[in-house]
Amino acid sequence: MKAKLVYREKFIYADGSIREMVLWQLPEKTPDRPHGLKYRLYYGLPDGNCLVRYDNEKGKGDHRHIHGQETPYHFQDVDILIADFLHDIQIARKGKKDG
């Protein structure tokens, strides 16, 4: 059985920045993904520069990238994951000169 896509959304901000969220339900839980989800949450500039990314790449588990710095992420549930991601986007957008 393959992973089942459960959510996909892509949003382009007025300044051209891109937010994309993709979540899959895995057929079974794994040590890297004990919650049974695979996800990729991305926010970046139109030129492809990634500012915020949350993912759980096989072999790495849950983690996030903020301005090129990778740190572990403590996954609790999908709602908190999305809220944390959106919060980090707000911080990144406030840091932009065009805001």
C-alpha positions in Angstrom: 0.0 0.0 0.0 1.3 3.5 -0.9 1.1 6.7 1.1 -2.2 8.4 0.7 -2.3 12.2 0.0 -4.5 13.8 2.6 -3.8 17.5 2.1 -2.2 19.7 -0.5 -2.4 23.5 -0.7 -0.3 26.0 -2.6 -0.7 29.8 -1.9 1.1 32.6 -3.6 1.4 35.9 -1.7 1.0 39.3 -3.4 4.8 39.7 -3.3 5.2 36.4 -5.1 6.4 34.4 -2.1 5.1 30.8 -2.1 3.6 28.7 0.7 3.0 25.0 0.0 1.8 22.4 2.4 1.6 18.7 1.5 0.7 15.8 3.9 0.5 12.1 3.3 -0.9 9.3 5.5 1.6 6.4 5.5 0.4 2.8 5.4 2.2 2.2 8.7 4.1 4.0 11.4 7.9 3.9 11.4 10.6 4.8 13.9 11.2 8.0 11.9 7.5 8.8 11.5 5.8 7.4 14.6 2.7 9.5 13.9 2.2 7.8 10.5 2.5 11.0 8.5 4.9 12.2 5.8 4.9 16.0 5.3 6.5 18.8 3.5 5.7 22.4 4.4 7.5 25.1 2.4 7.7 28.9 2.4 10.1 30.7 0.1 10.8 33.5 -2.2 9.9 33.7 -5.9 13.5 33.1 -6.8 13.5 29.7 -5.1 15.2 30.8 -1.9 13.7 28.7 1.0 13.0 30.7 4.2 11.0 28.1 6.2 10.6 24.4 5.6 9.2 21.7 7.9 9.6 18.1 6.8 10.3 14.6 8.0 12.7 13.1 5.5 13.3 9.4 5.9 16.2 8.8 8.2 16.0 12.3 9.7 12.6 12.4 11.4 10.7 15.6 12.2 12.8 18.8 11.7 12.6 22.3 10.3 14.8 24.6 8.3 14.6 28.3 9.2 16.8 30.6 7.0 19.2 27.7 6.3 19.5 26.4 9.9 18.1 22.9 10.5 16.8 22.1 13.9 14.8 19.1 15.3 11.0 19.6 15.5 8.8 18.0 18.2 5.7 16.8 16.3 2.6 16.8 18.5 -0.3 16.8 16.0 -1.2 18.3 12.6 -2.9 21.3 14.0 0.1 22.4 16.0 2.4 21.6 13.1 0.5 23.9 10.8 0.2 26.6 13.5 4.0 26.5 14.2 4.7 26.6 10.4 2.4 29.6 9.9 3.9 31.4 12.9 7.4 30.9 11.5 6.2 32.3 8.2 4.8 35.4 9.9 8.2 36.0 11.6 10.0 35.5 8.3 7.7 37.9 6.5 8.1 40.6 9.2 11.8 40.4 8.6 11.4 41.2 4.9 11.8 44.8 4.0 8.7 44.8 1.8 6.9 43.0 4.6 
